Amino acid sequence: MSGSPSRVYVARLAGLPVYDPNGDQVGKVRDVVVMLRPGTQPPRVLGLVVEVFTRRRIFLPMTRVTSVDAGHVITTGLVNMRRFEQRATEVLVLGELLDRTVTIRETGATAVVFDMAMEQWRTRDWVMSKVAVREGGKRFRRRGQSHVLDWTDVNGFAQVEEGQGATHILAAFESMKAADLAGVLHDLSPKRRKEIAAALNDERLADVLEELPEDDQVEILAGLDTERAADVLEVMSPDDAADLIAELPTDTAERLLTLMEPEEAEDVRRLLTYEERTAGGLMTSEPVILPADATVADALAQVRNAELSPALAAMIYVCRPPLETPTGRFIGVGHIQRLLREPPSELVSAVLDTDLDGLRPDDSLHAVSRYLATYNLVAAPVLDDEGRLLGAVTVDDVLDHLLPADWRESEQQEVDRHAT
């Protein structure tokens, strides 16, 4: 493996691009798979978990890795696209060993693992040879001192640790998008999911929950104390929060709604009154809403909000006061592509599309999809009988309901059939 350093720290591998010999990117490193061995033998590195561009995680054996350095990983080009499934004898370094509490053999002091290093032996096998720890014991001159120790210098990896922290795994994945972090959590054990969720702040956890399957959402929410669960639901988009609450037992759902801020709970309760596969059940109650006297500059400033999805940011909705849903009378929509061609001082009311009748909350999923296709839209207003704006439906929410519930698994099965 020419060109590879003699030692590679695992936390620095997270997110590195993986290339084939032609320089084409295969995916990104998400974890390292090792096999623990008896006694003091260092774990053997079996391979890497690599996320390919369909968000599927595959296993890349170390025998297929030709180079590892601080900037990238290069493979032989022969990659099995089957989904990675962790075996009972396998351990994920980032997912399971970081933040583990261990004992330093020489002193008996306890320490927390914040990184680990692997290196290639002369046999060409890769092993996990070094453990980077931060300890707080009194035997050292100052608390929080860091050490890089040989694997043989520490104890504690063989036991399952309850209440394991998540500080260092989250540091390794800090730059990861919410959807990618959701994928990491989905592949971990329920124990680690619970521990990592507990360490995330409310905003980050809300973003991740919105990207997880319903079963994982319910499991993670059940692992939080009730007050924190309510806080996280408040941060979520009202439509996603409503979908999640609808999956909970009735008494649990009501308790959480009672603990939420009244305004946030009111939005969620209103969405819960609609059937799931209708415009009302699909819509978000928080699109970008502006008054008629707003300028193009005002509109563009609103859609620059990084928390808006591309579909929600593609259109503004102009209404009479009040501007909270349900609003005053709906006037029309402003297409951002059109607004970009107008002077910033122009009033949005002068460039509105007023020809869209809008959807009704009881319109079926089929009617919603036909509406979007007919008018070439990625979002659409939902109006009540009085012409007030109730919310907006976006194309991503429609696709979530048009595709079968197991579409990710179905895609994987198709890939596996072609791989055999």
N, C-alpha and C positions, 0 to 999 in steps of 0.2 A: 504494500500500500504506500507507494512512493508519494512524497509530498505531504503526508499526514504528519501532524505533530505527534510527539511521543505521548502526550497526555491531553485529554480533552475534557473540559468541565461541562457537565450535562446541562445545567441551567442555561448555559450560553448556547446550547444547541436548539433550544425551543424556538420555533418559528423560522429556523434557517431554511433557505431554499434547497431543494434536492434536484440535481440536474442529471440528465443522461449523458453519455459520452459526446453527443452532438451539441451539447450546450442548451438543449431544450429543457425547460423546467418541468419536473414530474409532479412536484408538490412541496409540502413544508413538513419539517420534523415537528412532531407533537409529543413524543416521549421516547424513552429507551427501555427495552425489555431485557430483563436479566433473569437468571435462575440462581437462587440462593443455594449454597452447598454446605455440607456439614462441617462442623468444627470452625476453624479460622480461615478456611479457604475463601479467597475473594470470589464474589459472584461472577459467573460467566455471562458476558454480554451476548445475547442471542440476536438482537437486531433492533431496528428502529420502527416506531409507529409513524407512518407518513400519511398526511392528509392530502389526497389528490383533489383535483379541481371540482369534483362533484360532491365535495365534503365527505366523501367516504374515507375511512381510515384503513390503510392496508399495512401489512407487515413486510418490512424490507430486511432480509437476513444480512448480518454483517459480512457474510461471504459474498454478497452482491455489492458491497460498498468498497470503492477503490480509493476514495480520498475523503478525509474529514479535516476541515480547518475552521477557523473562526468565522468564515464568511459563507461557506456552503458545504454541501455534501454531494459527492459524485458517485453514481451507480454504474454497474456494468451495462445497464440498459435493459436487462432482463428483469421485469417487475411483474409479480403476480398480483392481479387486480382484485383478488378475493378480499372481502372485508375481514379486517383483523378481529379475531376472537381470542380473548385471553384464556390461556389454559390454567389449570389449577396450580401447576408448578412454576408459573411465570409471575413476575413482579414488575410493575411499572415504577420506574425510578422517580419521575416527577410526580406522578399521581399518588404514589403510596409511600415512598421513602423520604422525600423531603418533609421537613417539619417533624420528623420522628425524634422522640427523646431517647438518647442512648447514654451509656455509661462508659467513661474513659477508664480503661483497665488499670492503668498505672496509678491513678489517683482516686478512683472511685467516684469522681465528680460526674454529675449529670450535665448533658449538653444537648442542644437542638441542632439537627442537621440542616444546613442551608444550601449545600451543594455537594456534589460527588464528582469524582474524576475517573474516567476510564482510560486505559492504555492498552496497546497491543504488545503481547509477549512475542518472544522469538518463534514460538510455535505458530504465530499468526492469529492466535485466539485473542479476542478482546476480553479484558476483565475489569471489574469495578475495583480499582486499586486504592483510591484515596477518598477520605470522608472529610468534608469541611464542616466544622461545628462551631457553634457559639455557646459558650457555657456561662453559668452565673454562679458557680460554686465559690466558696470562700477560700479554697485552696490556692486560687490564683490571685495575682496581685490586684486585679481589678475585675469587677463584674462585667460580663458581656464580652470577655476576651475571646478572640477567634483563633482556631487552630486548624491546620490541615494535617490529618493523621492517616496512618496506614489503616487499611480495613481491619487488620489484625489487632489494632489498638483499641477497638471499641466493641461493646456488647449491646444487644438490644434489638437487632433487626429481625430476629426469629419470632418474637412475640407480637401479637396484635395489640396495638396501643389504643385504648379508649380515650376519646377526647383529644385526639391528635390535632395539632394546629394546622393552619393553612397559609401562614404569612409568606413563606418562601415559594410555595407553588404559585401563589397569586402574583408574586413579584416576577416569576419566570414567564407568566402569561399576561403581564400587565398591558401590553400593547395589542393584545388579541381582541378582535371584534366580538361583540356579544354573541353573535351566531356561532362563531368558532369556539368560544369558551363553553357555550351550551353543548356543542358536540363533544368536548372533552368531558364535561360532567356526565353526559349520557353514557359514556363508556366506562365510567368508574363505578365502584361498588356503592350501594346505598349509604354505607358508613361514611365514605369519603365525600360523597355528594352533600351529605348533611353537614359535615365539618367545614367544607369549603363554602357552602351557602351561608353558614353562620358567620364566616369571616368577611364576606362581601358587604359593602355598604348597601343601603336600601336601593339607591338608584341603579347601581350595577347589577344587583340581584334582580330587580324588576326587568331590566333589559334582557338579562339571560333567561328568565322565566318565560318571557314572551316568545323565545326561540325554541323552547323545549317541547317535547310531546306532552300531552295532557297527563299521562300517568306520572311522568317525572315531576311535572308542576305540582300535582296533588301531593306526591310524596314529600317534596321539599317543603311545601307550605305547611304540611302537617308536622314537620320537624321543628318549626319555629314556634316560639311562644306566641300566644294569640295577639298580643299588642303589636309585636313586630310584624306578624303576618298582615295585620290591618295596615300598618305603615307602608309595607311593600306594595300592597294592593292599591293604595292611594297613588303611588308613583307610576304604576302601570297605566297604559292607555285604557280608558274606560271600557272599550270593547273587549280587549284582552282580559281585563279584570273580570268582566261579566262572564266571559267564556269559562274562566277558571272557577269562579264562584258557583257557576251552574253545575260543575262537576262535584261539588262538596255536599255532604249531608246537609239537610235543610237547617237543622239547629246550629251547625257550625257556620254555615253561610250567614245566617241571621246575626249570630254573635259578632262575626267579622264586620258586617255592614254597620252594626250598631257602634262599633269602635272606630270606624272610619270617620273622617271629617264629613259633616252633613252634606256639603255641596258635592264632594266626590261620591259619597254613597248614593245621593239622589240620581246622579248620572248613571251609575251602575244599575240601580233599581229600575230606572226607566228602560235601559237596554234589555234587562231581564224579562220585561213584559212582552217582548217580541219573540216570535218563533225563530229558531236558529237559522233556518235556510230561507230567510226573507231579507229584504233590504234593511229593515229595522234591526234584525239580528246580526247583520253583517257590518253595519255602519259604525263609525267612530263619531262620538258626539263632540269632538274637539278639532274640527278642521280650522283652516285659517279664515277668520271672519273679520271683515272690515266695514266701516260705515261708508255711505255714499260720498262723503266729502274727503275721503282718504286720497292721497296722491299715489302715483305709480311708485315713487320712491318709498312711501310707506309700505306698499305691498311687497316690493322686493326686499325690504329690510325684514319683513315678517317671514318670508320663505327662506331666508338665509339661516334660519334656526337649524342647527345641526341635528337636533332630535327629531325633525320631521322626516318621514320616509319620502323617497323620491315621488311616489304617487300623490301623497298629500301636498307636497310642495309644488306640484304642477298646476294647481288651481287655487284661486282665492274665491271667497263667497261674500258677496256684498248684500247687506241687509239693513233694514231700519232697526233702531234700538228696540229692545235690548239686544246686545250682541252675543250673549250667552244662549246656547240652545236650550229650549226652543226660542228662536229669535223673534224679532219683529218681522214684518213682511219681507220676504225674499225678493231681491231686485234682479240679480243675475250673477254670472260667474265671470271671473277674469282669468284668461289663459296666460300663464307666465310667458310662454313663447311670444305672445302678442305684446305683452307689457314690456318685454325687453326691447321692443322696437319703438317704444314711445318715449317722449321727453319725461324725465323724472318728475317735473312739476305738473304734468297732466293729471287730471282727476280720473280715478279708476272708473267712475260712473260714465265717463265719455267713451270708454273703450270696452264696455261690458258685452258679453254674449247674453242676450235676453231671450233667445229663441228656445232654450232648453226648458222643457216643462218640468223636469226633475222626476225622480222616482217617488213612489208612495211606500210607506213603511211595510205594508203587507204584500208588496210585489215579490214574486217568487224568485228564487235563485236563477231560474231560467230566464225570467223577464229581465233581471239585472244584467246578466251576461249578454243578452241580446241588445240591451240599451247601450252598454259600453261598446260593443262591436259595431252597432249601427252608426254611432256618432264618433267612432275612433277616439274614445276617451280612456284615460287611466283612472279617472275618479268621476263621481257624479253626486249631485245634491239629492238629499232625501227630504221631502216636504210633507207637511200634514195638510188636512183639508182646508185650513185657513191660509195656506200659502206661507207658513213659517218654516224656517230651516231647522230640521231636527238633527241633521248630521250629514256625513258623506260616506259613500261606499268607495273603496279603492280596489283596483284590479288584483292586488296581491291577496286581499281577503277573499275575493271571489275564487281565485285559483285554489286557495287552501280548501275550499268546500267543493270545487268541481273535481279535484283529483281524489282518488280513493284514499281512505285513511291510512292504508299501508303502502302508499306509493313509493316511499323510500326503500322499503324492503323489497317491493316488486322490482324496482330498478336493479337492486343488488342481485336478485335471483336471475334476472336476465343476463347481467354481466357474468355471473358464475356459470351459466349454461354455455356462454360463448368461450369461457376460459377453459372448460373441460374438453 
